[in-house]
Amino acid sequence: MLGIGMPELIVIAVIALIVIGPEKLPGLAKTLGRIFGELKKATNEFKETMEVESKMADVKKAFNGINEKEIFDKAETVIEPENPETASEPTADNTEDISNDKRDEDKDASIGTV
């Protein structure tokens, strides 16, 4: 209890009795008890609120992950080529790349046979 033993409590009680007086001491003890009780209650409520917020954050992350997966799945179904035949045909831009790749392969093959 904060490093206060029985001898320290007795000294504090005697000093309080002398300073405050025997008439007001019981009322002061009740008031301090209520204050410490309210403080403990507020502390417990704060802890519970923080625990609930922590759990809610975890749940929000889980739901966001589920929503992102659903959005990704829907996006895949929407972004399909309209005509599969035109999607596989080479365009003007990549025909040059294909011919360059074939030339490189021919060079590699001729170097290997020499």
DRENMITI-575219 format. One record per residue (C-alpha): residue in one letter; z, x, y. Coordinates in steps of 0.25 Angstrom, whole numbers, plus 2048, in hexadecimal, padded with zeros to 3 digits. Example, Ala and Ser with C-alpha at 12.3 -4.5 7.8 and 13.67 -1.06 7.14 Angstrom:
REM residues 2
A81F8317EES81D8377FC
***
This chain:
REM residues 114
M800800800L7FB80A80AG805815806I81180D80BG81C80D801M829804800P83180E80AE82680D815L8267FE814I8357FD815V835806822I82A7FD828A8317F0824V83E7F682BI8377FA837A82F7EC838L83D7E5837I8437ED842V8377EC84BI8327DE849G8407D8845P8447CF839E8407C2840K8317C6842L82F7CE835P82C7C382BG8217BD835L81B7CB837A81B7CD828K8147BF826T80A7C2831L8067D082BG8057CA81DR7FB7C0822I7F37CB82AF7F27D381EG7EF7C7815E7E37C381EL7DF7D281FK7DE7D3810K7D77C580FA7CD7CA819T7CB7D7812N7C87D0805E7BE7C680BF7B77D2811K7B67D9804E7B17CC7FDT7A77CA808M7A27D9806E7A17D77F7V7997CA7F9E78F7D1803S78D7DC7F9K78A7D27EEM7817CB7F7A7797D77FBD7777DA7ECV7727CC7E9K7697CD7F6K7637DA7F0A7607D47E3F75A7C87E9N7517D07F2G74D7D87E6I7497CB7DFN7417C67EBE73A7D37ECK7367D37DEE7317C57DFI7297C87ECF7237D47E5D71F7CC7D9K7187C27E2A7117CC7EAE70B7D27DDT7057C57DAV7007C27E8I6F97D07E9E6F07D07DEP6E17D37E0E6D97C67E3N6CD7CB7DAP6D07D57CFE6C27DA7CET6C17DE7DCA6CF7E57DBS6CA7EF7D1E6BD7F27D7P6BD7FF7DFT6BB7FE7EEA6B38077F7D6BF80F7FBN6C38137EDT6B58157E7E6B58227EED6C38267E9I6BE8227DAS6B282B7DCN6BA8367E1D6C38357D5K6B88367CCR6B38427D2D6C08497D1E6C18457C3D6B384B7C0K6B88587C7D6C48597BFA6BC8577B2S6B28627B6I6BD86C7B9G6C48697ACT6B786C7A4V6B48797AA
***
